[in-house]
Amino acid sequence: MPDPLTVGVLSLHSSKETKAILNAVDDLGHDTAWLRAENTAVDIADGVVTLEPDVDIVVNRLLLSKEEQPAEGLGLATMLDRIRPVLNTPTATMTAMHKFASGTALAEAGLPVPDALMALSGEILNARRDRFGDEVVYKTAIGTHGGGTWKLDTDDHINPMVGSRQAFLQELIEHDEKRHHDLRIYVVGERIVGAMNRYAPDGEWRTNVALGGRVENVTDELPEAAATMAKRATDEIGLDYAGVDIVEGEDGYYILEVNPTAGFRGLFEATGRSPAPHIARLAIERAGGEVDPGRVHDLTANLGDSRPACMPKPEASVPTETPVIGYVEEVVVMGTSGQRSVMAKSDTGATRTSIDAHLAAEIGTGPIKDIVKIKSGSVKSGRSRPVVDLVVGIGGKQHTVTASIEDRGHMEYPLLLGRDILEHYHVDVRRQADESEPLALDETTLEE
């Protein structure tokens, strides 16, 4: 039997998908390396380039859509692409990650996509909005898990940018007005490894599993037209594996997105099949190795996302990189029609971020998604409040959250940061952005 190959997975975060791919490679009899900050280095000495750890092929799992500045990650992937074969090359990943770029590529290839408009001018964007009808989808070109996506049914002015991200208009396509759903097809190489219908949860129109969408296995009933469309879309974008999102309209199927880092959880829940062994197989065979197809089939029945043996140990000497946020912090709130810099108060006791109703209307937070009951220390039974999508920028990072709307006119701060944002930070209650000096611990006021 030939010597085993080493498959590296480039992923600077910990995810079930990365672990599952590494474990699948191990189970197929080959070696693995997790390319992370703790162990990855590239050395150029006397014109010779050396990669540490040494691998035969790289599986790219960088979640660039979550980065405020994805160019660093793209540069890292491009560097590796110069010295080793890479599945999901950085060029293809960049095209797929930018939703309008991928839509352009698919349309140029003759594949059906919804009508859309991106304009660098707000005047042009608003002047041509009527052609999309009474309801239109407004989304940022780069986003993930449904974040940065709104369904608009008003004539409010919209901007070509949401924060630092370009935004565009897209035709809303619905086949079933009562039960919004779309189709996710997972393609690896030339194989379709699974397909599912995704149904939007109550009070929501987006179908993302991360937002609570329900899933249904349709792998064995997948229409040939949709299957062919998904494989062609993956190939036209240049990806080796992808989750292709397709929606059915009155006159056929349309491709919504081609996701280079689609999650496995929803697909496995629906189909009982994991894409990880198929990605492992593709990497091994692309690097010249061999696998047992029967073993690949067997491995798909288990998600296999336990801690892999190759996971490098964290460097004990490296201090935490979790950023610090103050008790009061200056932030930027962004909506469909504008943005404002405001002072916001941190409240670790609040599950959800909340925004003043007047501020929400001013920046255009989009239509109300739901009515939820918010617990309050002063009202034991809780209070019902509408919730909307909100983008909050803090120190160069953007967070898309579902925020509650309330009348905060009688309060000092128009925005309250809840744990949906604060979970990404350490809160220093002594730091207050609207004061010249930090607050002393015994001078802090009670949280709202």
C-alpha positions as CSV (number, residue, x, y, z in Angstrom):
1,M,0.0,0.0,0.0
2,P,1.4,3.5,-0.9
3,D,2.7,5.7,1.9
4,P,0.0,7.9,3.5
5,L,-0.4,11.5,2.5
6,T,-0.7,14.4,4.8
7,V,-3.9,16.5,4.4
8,G,-3.8,20.0,6.0
9,V,-7.0,21.9,6.9
10,L,-6.5,25.7,7.0
11,S,-8.9,26.9,9.7
12,L,-8.0,29.6,12.3
13,H,-11.2,28.9,14.2
14,S,-12.6,25.8,15.9
15,S,-15.6,24.4,14.0
16,K,-17.4,21.1,13.7
17,E,-16.7,21.0,10.0
18,T,-12.9,21.3,10.4
19,K,-12.8,18.6,13.0
20,A,-15.0,16.3,10.9
21,I,-12.8,16.6,7.8
22,L,-9.6,16.0,9.8
23,N,-11.1,13.0,11.6
24,A,-12.4,11.6,8.2
25,V,-8.9,11.8,6.7
26,D,-7.5,9.9,9.8
27,D,-10.2,7.3,9.4
28,L,-9.3,6.8,5.8
29,G,-5.7,6.0,6.7
30,H,-3.9,9.2,6.0
31,D,-2.1,11.8,8.1
32,T,-3.5,15.2,9.1
33,A,-2.4,18.6,10.1
34,W,-4.6,21.5,11.4
35,L,-3.1,24.7,10.1
36,R,-3.7,27.2,12.9
37,A,-2.0,30.2,14.4
38,E,-0.2,28.0,16.9
39,N,1.7,25.8,14.4
40,T,1.8,27.4,11.0
41,A,4.9,29.0,9.5
42,V,6.3,29.6,6.0
43,D,10.1,29.9,5.8
44,I,12.0,31.3,2.8
45,A,15.7,30.5,3.0
46,D,18.2,30.7,0.1
47,G,15.2,30.8,-2.3
48,V,13.7,27.6,-0.9
49,V,10.1,27.8,0.6
50,T,9.3,25.5,3.4
51,L,5.8,25.0,5.0
52,E,5.4,24.0,8.6
53,P,3.7,21.7,9.2
54,D,4.5,20.0,5.9
55,V,1.4,18.8,4.0
56,D,0.7,17.5,0.6
57,I,-2.6,19.4,0.1
58,V,-4.6,22.1,1.9
59,V,-8.3,22.1,2.4
60,N,-9.3,25.8,2.8
61,R,-11.9,26.4,5.6
62,L,-11.2,30.0,6.3
63,L,-14.4,31.8,7.3
64,L,-13.5,35.0,5.5
65,S,-17.1,36.3,5.5
66,K,-17.0,36.8,9.2
67,E,-13.8,39.0,9.0
68,E,-14.1,42.8,8.9
69,Q,-10.9,42.8,6.7
70,P,-10.8,39.5,4.8
71,A,-7.7,40.5,2.8
72,E,-5.3,39.1,5.4
73,G,-7.0,35.7,5.3
74,L,-7.1,35.8,1.5
75,G,-3.4,36.6,1.5
76,L,-2.6,33.7,3.7
77,A,-4.6,31.3,1.5
78,T,-3.0,32.8,-1.6
79,M,0.4,32.2,-0.2
80,L,-0.3,28.5,0.5
81,D,-1.9,28.2,-2.9
82,R,1.4,29.1,-4.4
83,I,3.3,26.3,-2.7
84,R,0.7,23.5,-2.3
85,P,-2.5,22.3,-4.0
86,V,-5.5,23.9,-2.3
87,L,-9.2,22.8,-2.4
88,N,-11.4,25.9,-2.7
89,T,-8.7,28.2,-3.9
90,P,-8.6,31.8,-2.6
91,T,-9.7,33.2,-5.9
92,A,-12.8,31.0,-6.1
93,T,-13.5,31.5,-2.5
94,M,-13.4,35.3,-2.9
95,T,-15.8,35.1,-5.8
96,A,-18.2,33.0,-3.9
97,M,-17.9,35.0,-0.7
98,H,-19.0,38.2,-2.5
99,K,-22.6,37.5,-3.3
100,F,-22.9,39.9,-6.2
101,A,-19.6,38.8,-7.7
102,S,-20.8,35.2,-7.7
103,G,-24.2,36.3,-9.1
104,T,-22.4,38.0,-11.9
105,A,-20.3,35.0,-12.7
106,L,-23.3,32.7,-12.8
107,A,-25.3,35.0,-15.0
108,E,-22.4,35.3,-17.4
109,A,-22.3,31.5,-17.5
110,G,-26.0,31.4,-18.5
111,L,-27.2,30.1,-15.1
112,P,-30.5,31.5,-13.7
113,V,-30.1,34.0,-10.8
114,P,-32.6,36.5,-9.4
115,D,-32.5,40.0,-10.9
116,A,-30.3,42.3,-8.8
117,L,-28.8,45.8,-8.7
118,M,-25.6,47.0,-7.2
119,A,-24.8,50.7,-7.5
120,L,-22.1,52.7,-5.9
121,S,-24.5,55.7,-5.9
122,G,-27.4,55.9,-3.5
123,E,-29.2,58.0,-6.0
124,I,-29.0,55.3,-8.7
125,L,-29.9,52.5,-6.2
126,N,-33.0,54.3,-5.0
127,A,-34.1,55.5,-8.5
128,R,-34.2,52.0,-9.9
129,R,-35.7,50.3,-6.8
130,D,-39.3,50.2,-8.2
131,R,-38.5,47.6,-10.8
132,F,-38.3,45.0,-8.1
133,G,-41.9,45.4,-7.0
134,D,-43.5,46.0,-3.6
135,E,-41.1,43.8,-1.7
136,V,-37.3,43.5,-2.4
137,V,-34.4,41.8,-0.7
138,Y,-31.6,44.2,0.4
139,K,-28.4,42.5,1.5
140,T,-24.7,43.1,2.1
141,A,-22.4,41.6,-0.6
142,I,-20.5,39.8,2.2
143,G,-22.4,38.2,5.0
144,T,-23.0,34.9,6.7
145,H,-25.7,32.9,8.5
146,G,-28.3,35.3,7.1
147,G,-26.7,38.3,8.7
148,G,-26.9,41.6,6.7
149,T,-30.1,40.6,4.8
150,W,-33.4,42.4,4.9
151,K,-36.7,42.1,3.2
152,L,-38.0,45.6,2.5
153,D,-41.6,46.7,1.8
154,T,-41.3,50.4,2.3
155,D,-40.1,53.3,0.2
156,D,-37.6,54.5,2.8
157,H,-34.2,55.7,1.4
158,I,-31.5,53.0,1.3
159,N,-27.8,53.4,1.1
160,P,-25.3,51.5,-1.2
161,M,-23.3,50.7,1.9
162,V,-24.1,49.1,5.3
163,G,-21.2,50.2,7.4
164,S,-18.1,49.3,5.5
165,R,-19.8,46.7,3.3
166,Q,-21.3,47.2,-0.1
167,A,-25.0,46.4,-0.3
168,F,-27.3,45.6,-3.2
169,L,-31.0,45.0,-4.1
170,Q,-32.2,41.5,-5.2
171,E,-35.5,40.3,-6.5
172,L,-37.6,38.4,-3.9
173,I,-38.6,35.0,-5.3
174,E,-41.2,33.0,-3.5
175,H,-43.1,29.9,-4.8
176,D,-45.1,29.4,-1.6
177,E,-46.1,32.6,0.2
178,K,-47.3,30.7,3.3
179,R,-44.1,28.6,3.9
180,H,-40.9,30.2,2.7
181,H,-38.2,27.7,1.9
182,D,-35.3,27.1,-0.3
183,L,-33.1,24.1,-1.3
184,R,-29.5,23.5,-0.1
185,I,-27.5,21.1,-2.2
186,Y,-24.0,20.0,-1.1
187,V,-21.6,19.4,-3.9
188,V,-18.2,17.8,-3.5
189,G,-16.2,17.4,-6.7
190,E,-18.7,16.1,-9.3
191,R,-20.8,14.4,-6.5
192,I,-24.0,15.6,-4.8
193,V,-23.6,14.2,-1.3
194,G,-26.8,15.5,0.1
195,A,-29.7,17.9,-0.4
196,M,-32.3,19.4,1.9
197,N,-35.2,21.7,1.9
198,R,-34.8,24.5,4.5
199,Y,-38.0,26.1,5.9
200,A,-37.9,29.5,7.6
201,P,-39.0,29.5,11.3
202,D,-42.2,31.3,12.4
203,G,-41.9,35.1,12.1
204,E,-38.9,34.8,9.8
205,W,-38.4,34.6,6.0
206,R,-34.7,33.6,6.0
207,T,-34.2,29.8,6.0
208,N,-30.7,29.6,7.5
209,V,-30.3,26.8,10.0
210,A,-28.3,29.2,12.2
211,L,-31.5,31.3,12.5
212,G,-33.6,28.3,13.5
213,G,-34.7,27.0,10.1
214,R,-36.2,23.6,9.8
215,V,-34.7,21.0,7.5
216,E,-36.1,18.1,5.4
217,N,-34.1,15.5,3.4
218,V,-34.7,15.6,-0.3
219,T,-31.5,13.9,-1.5
220,D,-33.3,11.0,-3.2
221,E,-36.1,13.2,-4.6
222,L,-33.8,15.9,-5.9
223,P,-35.1,17.1,-9.4
224,E,-32.5,16.6,-12.1
225,A,-32.7,20.2,-13.1
226,A,-31.7,21.4,-9.6
227,A,-29.0,18.8,-9.3
228,T,-27.4,19.8,-12.6
229,M,-27.7,23.5,-11.7
230,A,-25.9,23.0,-8.4
231,K,-23.0,21.1,-10.0
232,R,-22.7,23.7,-12.8
233,A,-22.7,26.6,-10.3
234,T,-19.9,25.0,-8.2
235,D,-17.9,24.4,-11.3
236,E,-18.4,27.9,-12.8
237,I,-17.4,29.6,-9.5
238,G,-14.3,27.4,-9.5
239,L,-15.0,25.7,-6.1
240,D,-14.1,22.1,-5.3
241,Y,-16.9,21.8,-2.7
242,A,-19.8,24.1,-1.8
243,G,-23.3,24.4,-0.4
244,V,-25.5,25.7,-3.3
245,D,-28.7,27.5,-2.3
246,I,-31.5,27.3,-4.8
247,V,-35.0,28.7,-4.7
248,E,-38.0,27.8,-6.8
249,G,-40.0,30.5,-8.5
250,E,-43.1,30.4,-10.6
251,D,-41.1,29.8,-13.7
252,G,-38.3,27.5,-12.4
253,Y,-35.2,27.4,-10.2
254,Y,-32.9,30.2,-9.4
255,I,-29.5,30.1,-7.7
256,L,-29.2,32.3,-4.6
257,E,-25.7,31.6,-3.3
258,V,-22.8,29.3,-3.6
259,N,-21.3,28.9,-0.1
260,P,-17.6,27.8,0.1
261,T,-17.8,27.1,3.8
262,A,-21.3,25.8,4.2
263,G,-22.0,24.2,7.6
264,F,-22.6,20.4,8.0
265,R,-25.0,20.4,11.0
266,G,-28.2,21.1,9.1
267,L,-27.4,18.7,6.3
268,F,-26.5,15.9,8.7
269,E,-29.6,16.5,10.7
270,A,-31.8,16.3,7.6
271,T,-30.0,13.5,5.6
272,G,-27.9,11.6,8.1
273,R,-25.0,12.1,5.8
274,S,-21.8,14.1,6.5
275,P,-20.0,15.8,3.6
276,A,-16.7,15.5,5.5
277,P,-15.6,12.0,4.3
278,H,-16.3,13.1,0.7
279,I,-14.1,16.2,1.1
280,A,-11.4,14.1,2.7
281,R,-11.6,11.7,-0.2
282,L,-11.4,14.5,-2.7
283,A,-8.3,16.0,-1.0
284,I,-6.5,12.6,-0.8
285,E,-7.2,11.7,-4.4
286,R,-6.3,15.2,-5.7
287,A,-2.9,14.8,-4.0
288,G,-2.4,11.4,-5.6
289,G,-3.5,9.1,-2.8
290,E,-6.0,6.3,-2.6
291,V,-9.1,5.7,-0.5
292,D,-11.6,2.9,-0.1
293,P,-14.9,4.2,-1.5
294,G,-16.8,1.7,0.8
295,R,-15.1,3.2,3.8
296,V,-16.1,6.7,2.7
297,H,-19.7,5.7,2.5
298,D,-19.6,4.2,6.0
299,L,-18.0,7.3,7.5
300,T,-20.8,9.6,6.2
301,A,-23.2,8.1,8.7
302,N,-21.3,9.8,11.6
303,L,-20.6,13.6,11.8
304,G,-17.3,12.7,13.4
305,D,-16.7,16.2,14.9
306,S,-14.8,15.1,18.1
307,R,-11.4,16.8,18.9
308,P,-8.9,15.5,16.3
309,A,-5.6,14.0,17.3
310,C,-3.7,16.6,15.3
311,M,-5.2,19.7,17.0
312,P,-2.2,21.7,18.2
313,K,-1.8,22.7,21.8
314,P,-2.4,26.4,22.5
315,E,0.6,28.4,23.4
316,A,0.3,29.0,27.1
317,S,2.4,32.2,26.9
318,V,0.0,33.9,24.5
319,P,-2.3,36.3,26.3
320,T,-6.0,36.3,25.5
321,E,-6.9,38.2,22.4
322,T,-10.5,38.9,23.5
323,P,-11.0,42.6,23.0
324,V,-12.1,44.8,25.9
325,I,-15.3,46.9,25.8
326,G,-16.2,49.6,28.2
327,Y,-19.3,50.0,30.4
328,V,-20.1,52.9,28.0
329,E,-18.7,52.6,24.5
330,E,-19.0,54.6,21.3
331,V,-20.4,52.4,18.6
332,V,-21.8,52.7,15.1
333,V,-25.4,51.5,14.4
334,M,-26.2,50.7,10.8
335,G,-29.4,50.1,8.9
336,T,-30.8,50.1,5.4
337,S,-31.0,53.9,5.2
338,G,-28.2,55.3,7.2
339,Q,-25.8,54.9,10.2
340,R,-25.2,56.9,13.4
341,S,-22.4,57.0,16.0
342,V,-23.9,56.7,19.4
343,M,-23.0,56.0,23.0
344,A,-24.1,52.6,24.1
345,K,-24.2,51.0,27.5
346,S,-23.1,47.4,28.2
347,D,-25.6,45.2,30.1
348,T,-24.3,41.7,30.8
349,G,-27.7,40.9,32.3
350,A,-29.5,41.5,29.0
351,T,-29.8,38.6,26.6
352,R,-30.6,40.8,23.7
353,T,-29.4,44.2,22.4
354,S,-32.1,46.9,22.4
355,I,-32.3,50.1,20.4
356,D,-34.4,53.2,20.9
357,A,-37.4,53.3,18.5
358,H,-36.6,56.8,17.1
359,L,-33.0,55.8,16.4
360,A,-34.2,52.6,14.7
361,A,-36.5,54.5,12.5
362,E,-33.8,57.0,11.6
363,I,-31.2,54.5,10.4
364,G,-33.8,52.1,8.9
365,T,-33.6,48.8,10.7
366,G,-35.9,47.0,8.3
367,P,-39.3,45.4,8.9
368,I,-40.3,44.0,12.2
369,K,-39.4,40.3,12.3
370,D,-41.3,39.2,15.4
371,I,-42.7,40.2,18.7
372,V,-40.9,38.7,21.7
373,K,-41.4,38.9,25.5
374,I,-38.4,40.6,27.3
375,K,-37.9,39.9,30.9
376,S,-37.4,42.9,33.2
377,G,-36.5,43.2,36.8
378,S,-39.2,45.9,37.2
379,V,-41.9,43.9,35.4
380,K,-42.0,40.3,36.5
381,S,-44.2,39.1,33.7
382,G,-42.1,40.7,31.0
383,R,-42.9,43.1,28.2
384,S,-43.6,42.4,24.6
385,R,-41.3,44.2,22.1
386,P,-40.8,44.1,18.4
387,V,-37.4,42.9,17.1
388,V,-35.5,43.8,14.0
389,D,-32.1,43.1,12.4
390,L,-29.4,45.6,13.4
391,V,-25.8,45.9,12.5
392,V,-23.5,47.3,15.2
393,G,-19.9,48.3,14.6
394,I,-17.4,48.3,17.5
395,G,-13.7,48.9,17.1
396,G,-13.6,47.8,13.4
397,K,-15.8,44.7,13.9
398,Q,-19.4,44.4,12.8
399,H,-22.1,42.3,14.5
400,T,-25.5,41.5,13.0
401,V,-28.0,40.9,15.8
402,T,-31.7,40.7,16.3
403,A,-32.4,43.7,18.5
404,S,-35.5,44.7,20.4
405,I,-37.1,48.1,19.9
406,E,-38.2,50.2,22.8
407,D,-38.8,53.8,23.8
408,R,-35.5,54.8,25.4
409,G,-36.1,58.5,25.1
410,H,-36.2,58.9,28.9
411,M,-32.9,57.0,29.2
412,E,-29.4,58.3,28.9
413,Y,-28.2,55.9,26.2
414,P,-30.2,55.1,23.0
415,L,-28.6,51.6,22.7
416,L,-28.1,48.8,25.2
417,L,-25.6,46.1,24.3
418,G,-26.7,42.7,25.4
419,R,-24.9,39.4,25.6
420,D,-25.6,38.7,21.9
421,I,-22.7,41.2,21.3
422,L,-20.9,41.2,24.7
423,E,-20.1,37.5,24.4
424,H,-17.3,38.5,22.0
425,Y,-15.7,40.9,24.5
426,H,-14.4,41.4,28.0
427,V,-16.4,44.1,29.8
428,D,-14.4,46.6,31.8
429,V,-17.0,48.4,34.0
430,R,-14.4,51.1,34.9
431,R,-14.1,52.3,31.3
432,Q,-16.7,54.9,30.1
433,A,-16.2,56.4,26.7
434,D,-18.3,59.5,27.5
435,E,-16.1,60.4,30.5
436,S,-12.6,61.8,30.6
437,E,-11.6,59.3,33.3
438,P,-12.6,55.7,33.8
439,L,-15.3,55.1,36.4
440,A,-14.2,53.9,39.8
441,L,-15.7,50.5,40.7
442,D,-17.8,52.0,43.5
443,E,-19.1,54.8,41.2
444,T,-20.7,52.6,38.6
445,T,-24.5,52.9,38.3
446,L,-26.8,49.9,38.3
447,E,-27.4,48.3,34.9
448,E,-30.8,48.9,33.3
